[in-house]
Structure formats: structure tokens, C-alpha cells
Amino acid sequence: MDEVVGDVFKVIGRILGQIAVVIVFELLIKGPGYLLCKSINKSEPDPNGFCAVFSGMLFWLVLTILVLTILAMISYGDAPNA
């Protein structure tokens, strides 16, 4: 009985893991990357191509650096007065 329950949890874990990978990779990385490639290229870019994946990762890297820089400036009081 324990093996059956363990196998069921393994299957559920694999399904949830696959869903998480699809959400993170397809939507959060390829989505912004595709939109960036589409705005730069004249022709229709491949949504699964190198341009979409690379520019999606680059987008999140730049966004992370920007947010961390702004937070550091706010915490040290170096932010310009608005």
C-alpha cells in the first residue's frame, strides 16, 4: 500500500513540476523575449527560437539589476527627490 501511495505522489509531483517548468519557461522567459524580438525584427520571429529565449533571459536580467539598483538607492537615501 505504501508503494502505491508513493507512486501516486511521484506522478503528481512530476505533473506539478512539468506545469511549473512550462509556466516559468514558456510564459515568463519566452513571452517577453518573443515580444522584444517581434518589435526589433521586421519578419515574424520564431517563438521557440534563440532570439526569443536569449532576449527573454536578458530582459529579466536587466529588470532584476534595475530593481535591485533602485532598491539600493532608496535604502541608502541616494534616490533623487520626486
Secondary structure, DSSP 4 states (H G I P E B T S, - for coil): -HHHHHHHHHHHHHHHHHHHHIIIIIIIIIHHHHHHHHHH-SSPPPTTSHHHHHHHHHHHHHHHHHHHHHHHHHHHT-SPP-
